[in-house]
Amino acid sequence: MKAIRIHQYGDAGTLKLEDIPPLSIADDQILIRIRDAGVNPIDWKIRQGYMKQVMRATFPMTIGQDFAGEVVDVGKAVTQFAVGERVFGFAQGTYAEYAAAPASTVAAIPNSIDFATAAALPTAGSTALQIIRDVVAAKLGMNVLIQGAAGGVGSYASQIARNLGARVIGTATGADIEYLKSLGIDEVVDYKRERFEDKATGMDAVIDLVGGETLSRSYAVVKKGGVLATTVQLVDESAAQRAGIRAVQVVMKRNAADLAELVRLVEQGAVKPRFDKTMSLSQAREAQELSETGKTQGKVILKVA
């Protein structure tokens, strides 16, 4: 089978398309024939070694964690999936023709949803869902500011928050402004021309997907008793205490129930992935370089089969 692997940490030049032996699966796993793999920033951060303190690699390592495909084999303990079933979710090493996935991190793909759409959901969609539903607890009448609202997580968070009835203000610039307006976001702040503090004060919640100065300025616009959630760096507990708010660094948890919820939202028309490019498995280097620029306007998908 073919797979994109690295033999050491480094730049995108370390990604190699190689022939590797067939995979075996544990009793609680399923073997997937990958149709599409989603490209995420976490993929190249792992490749560069940014995550080695919490996620040490064993080389050679096949890259990727999001997939959509078909079940070709099931472990002895797996009862919820059958050979031939269309599924999506999380696995280690999805930039490959096949991957072994724990059944607990996989969900079925409804007939109305294609492989590319399903492959675009797992990491970014699950992160957004857990922030909006579990941390922010968005509901009708809440005011939510989303920093980086048009990005991978931000675009899902914007749609999920609106679906739950929240009033959403999003920061973006350039073509992303029109994209957010097309989603029906209540107000868009062009961060290159405007200060979000001028349009967003007394927020029930701020979701920061940018970090740095944007995050440090965000504490002041959350009302007392509100919440600030970030995915990009540690929170400033002293700043949160001074503001009288709760601050949470969100780490997404992989689970099948949230994947099933995401495809329900897609079927209902409440969530729609935004796509940038579809590339071949052999173009994994270019795909990751594109993701690293931060200038993609939507999801990059690797078409495997």
Secondary structure, DSSP 4 states (H G I P E B T S, - for coil): -EEEEESSS-SGGG-EEEE-PPP---TTEEEEEEEEEEE-HHHHHHHHTTTTTTS---SSEE---EEEEEEEEE-TT--S--TT-EEEEE-S--SBSEEEEEGGGEEEPPTTS-HHHHHTSHHHHHHHHIIIIIII---TT-EEEEETTTSHHHHHHHHHHHHTT-EEEEEE-THHHHHHHHTT-SEEEETTTS-GGGT--SEEEEEESS-HHHHHHHGGGEEEEEEEEESSS---HHHHHHHT-EEEE------HHHHHHHHHHHHHTS----EEEEEEGGGHHHHHHHHHHT--SSEEEEE--
